[in-house]
Amino acid sequence: MSKFQERAEAQTKQIIGQMLGDELLVKEGKEQQREATDPPSPAGGKDQGIVRDERGQEQPKDKERAQRVSRVDKGGDPPGKKA
């Protein structure tokens, strides 16, 4: 089963659990979605916050955080360049 299908199945499980009021089903769906979205990192490997999307392109793991992170101006930037 593809990652897309696994995520869709997990989301469906959560929605049905909410409709039925079955917290266990919702919890299982959340766990399944977490596993499908964030596969475990290799043992001893450094997590650089980069993942591959469905097309195999590298993307930041946390896009919102990547856009918010500021960097310190070390003085080597040309004048007028914004960080």
N, CA, C and O of each residue as an XYZ file, in Angstrom:
332
protein
N       0.852     -1.168      0.000
C       0.000      0.000      0.000
C       0.906      1.243      0.000
O       1.909      1.280      0.713
N       0.556      2.242     -0.788
C       1.366      3.451     -0.866
C       1.165      4.311      0.384
O       0.199      4.131      1.126
N       2.079      5.236      0.601
C       1.978      6.136      1.757
C       0.694      6.961      1.674
O       0.042      7.220      2.685
N       0.345      7.368      0.458
C      -0.883      8.146      0.270
C      -2.094      7.332      0.720
O      -2.968      7.847      1.416
N      -2.143      6.067      0.323
C      -3.261      5.209      0.706
C      -3.286      4.978      2.215
O      -4.354      4.959      2.828
N      -2.101      4.802      2.812
C      -2.034      4.600      4.260
C      -2.555      5.819      5.009
O      -3.290      5.684      5.987
N      -2.170      7.021      4.546
C      -2.643      8.239      5.194
C      -4.153      8.402      5.022
O      -4.850      8.810      5.952
N      -4.655      8.080      3.825
C      -6.098      8.191      3.571
C      -6.874      7.214      4.457
O      -7.922      7.559      5.002
N      -6.359      6.007      4.594
C      -7.016      5.011      5.448
C      -7.022      5.463      6.906
O      -8.019      5.303      7.609
N      -5.909      6.026      7.351
C      -5.819      6.504      8.732
C      -6.792      7.651      8.969
O      -7.452      7.705     10.007
N      -6.883      8.563      8.013
C      -7.804      9.694      8.158
C      -9.256      9.215      8.169
O     -10.077      9.715      8.937
N      -9.558      8.251      7.318
C     -10.908      7.690      7.277
C     -11.250      7.037      8.617
O     -12.361      7.192      9.125
N     -10.300      6.316      9.176
C     -10.505      5.664     10.465
C     -10.802      6.702     11.549
O     -11.665      6.486     12.400
N     -10.089      7.820     11.516
C     -10.321      8.881     12.501
C     -11.717      9.484     12.349
O     -12.421      9.696     13.337
N     -12.108      9.758     11.108
C     -13.416     10.375     10.857
C     -14.548      9.452     11.297
O     -15.499      9.892     11.943
N     -14.443      8.178     10.948
C     -15.483      7.222     11.341
C     -15.525      7.093     12.867
O     -16.600      7.019     13.462
N     -14.349      7.067     13.489
C     -14.293      7.007     14.947
C     -14.974      8.205     15.593
O     -15.668      8.064     16.600
N     -14.770      9.391     15.008
C     -15.418     10.591     15.535
C     -16.928     10.516     15.356
O     -17.686     10.898     16.248
N     -17.360     10.024     14.202
C     -18.799      9.925     13.941
C     -19.474      8.949     14.907
O     -20.596      9.182     15.356
N     -18.783      7.867     15.215
C     -19.337      6.848     16.101
C     -19.090      7.144     17.580
O     -19.679      6.511     18.456
N     -18.218      8.107     17.844
C     -17.861      8.408     19.223
C     -16.924      7.371     19.811
O     -16.905      7.164     21.024
N     -16.146      6.718     18.957
C     -15.224      5.669     19.375
C     -13.813      6.255     19.490
O     -13.094      6.367     18.497
N     -13.428      6.627     20.722
C     -12.124      7.251     20.942
C     -10.971      6.317     20.595
O      -9.927      6.777     20.132
N     -11.137      5.029     20.807
C     -10.079      4.070     20.491
C      -9.801      4.056     18.988
O      -8.644      4.006     18.571
N     -10.847      4.100     18.181
C     -10.693      4.122     16.734
C     -10.010      5.415     16.283
O      -9.172      5.396     15.382
N     -10.366      6.523     16.903
C      -9.734      7.810     16.588
C      -8.248      7.751     16.935
O      -7.403      8.189     16.154
N      -7.936      7.203     18.119
C      -6.552      7.088     18.560
C      -5.743      6.207     17.614
O      -4.613      6.544     17.259
N      -6.324      5.076     17.204
C      -5.646      4.175     16.263
C      -5.388      4.876     14.931
O      -4.319      4.729     14.337
N      -6.376      5.637     14.472
C      -6.223      6.365     13.218
C      -5.123      7.396     13.294
O      -4.358      7.561     12.344
N      -5.032      8.097     14.421
C      -3.982      9.100     14.595
C      -2.605      8.448     14.592
O      -1.673      8.954     13.968
N      -2.484      7.330     15.289
C      -1.202      6.615     15.341
C      -0.815      6.098     13.952
O       0.342      6.196     13.541
N      -1.793      5.551     13.243
C      -1.540      5.035     11.898
C      -1.109      6.178     10.969
O      -0.210      6.007     10.146
N      -1.750      7.333     11.104
C      -1.395      8.474     10.260
C       0.006      8.970     10.600
O       0.772      9.329      9.705
N       0.344      8.991     11.881
C       1.676      9.414     12.305
C       2.742      8.494     11.716
O       3.776      8.963     11.240
N       2.496      7.202     11.745
C       3.452      6.236     11.201
C       3.595      6.386      9.693
O       4.695      6.254      9.156
N       2.489      6.660      9.006
C       2.537      6.804      7.553
C       3.189      8.116      7.148
O       3.804      8.201      6.084
N       3.062      9.135      7.980
C       3.606     10.451      7.654
C       5.077     10.561      8.024
O       5.878     11.040      7.221
N       5.443     10.132      9.210
C       6.814     10.250      9.692
C       7.418      8.872      9.937
O       7.361      8.366     11.058
N       7.993      8.263      8.908
C       8.622      6.967      9.148
C       9.793      7.126     10.112
O      10.420      8.185     10.141
N      10.101      6.103     10.897
C      11.191      6.211     11.863
C      12.516      6.495     11.157
O      12.803      5.944     10.095
N      13.320      7.371     11.775
C      14.613      7.698     11.173
C      15.585      6.545     11.394
O      15.451      5.792     12.359
N      16.563      6.407     10.504
C      17.519      5.318     10.655
C      18.293      5.442     11.964
O      18.572      6.550     12.421
N      18.636      4.310     12.561
C      19.346      4.301     13.832
C      20.686      5.019     13.688
O      21.473      4.709     12.794
N      20.931      5.963     14.560
C      22.202      6.680     14.538
C      22.270      7.769     13.485
O      23.238      8.529     13.454
N      21.267      7.865     12.621
C      21.279      8.880     11.570
C      20.843     10.223     12.108
O      20.040     10.305     13.038
N      21.377     11.267     11.521
C      20.989     12.612     11.947
C      19.761     13.038     11.170
O      19.696     12.889      9.950
N      18.793     13.567     11.890
C      17.561     14.047     11.276
C      17.754     15.515     10.930
O      17.787     16.368     11.817
N      17.880     15.807      9.651
C      18.114     17.172      9.217
C      16.819     17.920      8.943
O      16.851     19.081      8.536
N      15.679     17.270      9.163
C      14.408     17.943      8.943
C      14.016     17.998      7.484
O      13.218     18.847      7.086
N      14.569     17.099      6.675
C      14.235     17.059      5.261
C      13.620     15.697      4.959
O      14.170     14.659      5.326
N      12.470     15.715      4.284
C      11.783     14.488      3.906
C      11.507     14.519      2.407
O      11.616     15.569      1.775
N      11.159     13.398      1.853
C      10.798     13.333      0.440
C       9.284     13.260      0.321
O       8.627     12.533      1.066
N       8.736     14.019     -0.624
C       7.296     13.997     -0.835
C       6.931     12.847     -1.768
O       7.778     12.019     -2.104
N       5.665     12.800     -2.187
C       5.184     11.706     -3.036
C       5.926     11.623     -4.371
O       6.011     10.552     -4.972
N       6.456     12.747     -4.826
C       7.188     12.771     -6.105
C       8.679     12.522     -5.928
O       9.427     12.508     -6.906
N       9.111     12.329     -4.699
C      10.519     12.077     -4.439
C      11.336     13.351     -4.300
O      12.565     13.288     -4.250
N      10.685     14.500     -4.236
C      11.402     15.766     -4.087
C      11.658     16.029     -2.608
O      10.834     15.701     -1.755
N      12.806     16.624     -2.318
C      13.128     16.932     -0.934
C      12.353     18.154     -0.480
O      12.286     19.164     -1.180
N      11.768     18.043      0.707
C      10.976     19.127      1.281
C      11.345     19.268      2.752
O      11.751     18.288      3.377
N      11.213     20.480      3.324
C      11.447     20.603      4.767
C      10.361     19.841      5.520
O       9.191     19.873      5.139
N      10.755     19.162      6.585
C       9.801     18.376      7.365
C       8.725     19.278      7.962
O       7.544     18.930      7.962
N       9.135     20.431      8.466
C       8.197     21.371      9.065
C       8.266     22.667      8.262
O       9.055     23.558      8.575
N       7.436     22.763      7.226
C       7.495     23.898      6.309
C       7.263     25.221      7.034
O       7.962     26.203      6.782
N       6.280     25.247      7.934
C       5.977     26.486      8.652
C       7.189     26.965      9.445
O       7.526     28.149      9.418
N       7.842     26.048     10.150
C       9.018     26.411     10.947
C      10.159     26.857     10.049
O      10.874     27.805     10.370
N      10.329     26.169      8.918
C      11.403     26.521      7.996
C      11.223     27.943      7.467
O      12.203     28.644      7.217
N       9.986     28.361      7.300
C       9.737     29.711      6.807
C       9.891     30.756      7.912
O      10.164     31.920      7.618
N       9.724     30.364      9.171
C       9.816     31.304     10.285
C      11.235     31.482     10.797
O      11.557     32.523     11.369
N      12.083     30.490     10.603
C      13.421     30.524     11.178
C      14.184     31.724     10.647
O      14.240     31.965      9.441
N      14.762     32.462     11.561
C      15.566     33.607     11.138
C      17.032     33.244     11.258
O      17.410     32.350     12.015
N      17.833     33.940     10.512
C      19.258     33.687     10.624
C      19.928     34.968     11.085
O      19.393     36.061     10.899
N      21.078     34.831     11.675
C      21.797     35.981     12.187
C      22.673     36.531     11.074
O      23.377     35.780     10.400
N      22.627     37.856     10.881
C      23.461     38.505      9.883
C      24.888     38.540     10.414
O      25.158     39.159     11.443
N      25.788     37.884      9.719
C      27.177     37.801     10.156
C      28.019     38.947      9.586
O      29.229     39.010      9.802
N      27.361     39.849      8.857
C      28.092     40.989      8.322
C      28.651     40.786      6.930
O      29.213     41.720      6.360
N      28.518     39.608      6.367
C      29.069     39.338      5.041
C      28.082     39.543      3.906
O      28.438     39.369      2.741
N      26.847     39.908      4.225
C      25.833     40.098      3.199
C      26.027     41.438      2.487
O      26.444     42.418      3.105
N      25.728     41.478      1.204
C      25.808     42.765      0.504
C      24.774     43.732      1.073
O      23.738     43.309      1.586
N      25.063     45.052      0.980
C      24.108     46.036      1.521
C      22.765     45.910      0.821
O      22.706     45.668     -0.384
N      21.689     46.073      1.579
C      20.351     46.029      1.016
C      19.759     44.641      0.937
O      18.567     44.504      0.665
N      20.548     43.604      1.165
C      20.017     42.239      1.128
C      19.277     41.948      2.419
O      19.805     42.176      3.508
N      18.057     41.447      2.302
C      17.246     41.149      3.488
C      17.419     39.687      3.861
O      17.529     38.821      2.993
N      17.442     39.424      5.147
C      17.599     38.053      5.635
C      16.326     37.295      5.525
O      16.273     36.120      5.890
